[in-house]
Amino acid sequence: METEKTLVNRVAESGLITINLEKFFPEGEIVVFDLKDYLFMELILKEKDFREALRNHDWEQYRGKVLLIYCSTDAIIPLWAYMLVAAQAAPYAADVFQGDADAYYRAAFLRALAAFNPRQYEQQRIVIKGCSDRPVPPAAYVELTRMLQPYAQSIMFGEPCSTVPVFKRPRKLDKA
């Protein structure tokens, strides 16, 4: 007599909850506004020329996009220059940020996680998904861990079938 063995998906039955930080990834095409292109000899910002260049700039090209404002040369840029670009771009761009793409992603993830409610994971066993097709910054993993730790029973990193333990709540001893 042949006995059939039923395959059991132990990962599915483990009660692990996976959080995929990729779901917090900011949407929208990213474009760059490099102040270098508006500097005299790529070093000096002349206010009158800069203001004129901004007035004549095609801001429509940023409609619905994320605009990153930065300067790729080692020039001293007055803070108001960033503010002028932001003021001009704001009616068109979906988001305006001062910094490069890495800094933008870090800030965008922290902004998105600020709206995350970690209490919903009270006493749960959490896996923070490790593999990602998009550049999830390390700061997002750190912030999510910090937010979950007061509530979660355990936090792991990776995939449910292969995890690295990060945090485990100590068991409380019953006093008899």
Buried (B, 14 or more C-beta within 10 A) or exposed (E): EEEEEEEEEEEEEEEBBBBBBBEBBBEEEBEEBEBBEBBEEBEEBEEEEBBEEBEEBEBEEBEEBBBBBBBEEEBEBEEEBBEBBBEBBEEBBBBBBBBEBEBBBBBBBBEBBEEBEBEEBEEBBBBBBBEEEEEBBEBBBEBBBEBBBEBBBBBBBBBBEEBEEBBEBEEEEEEE
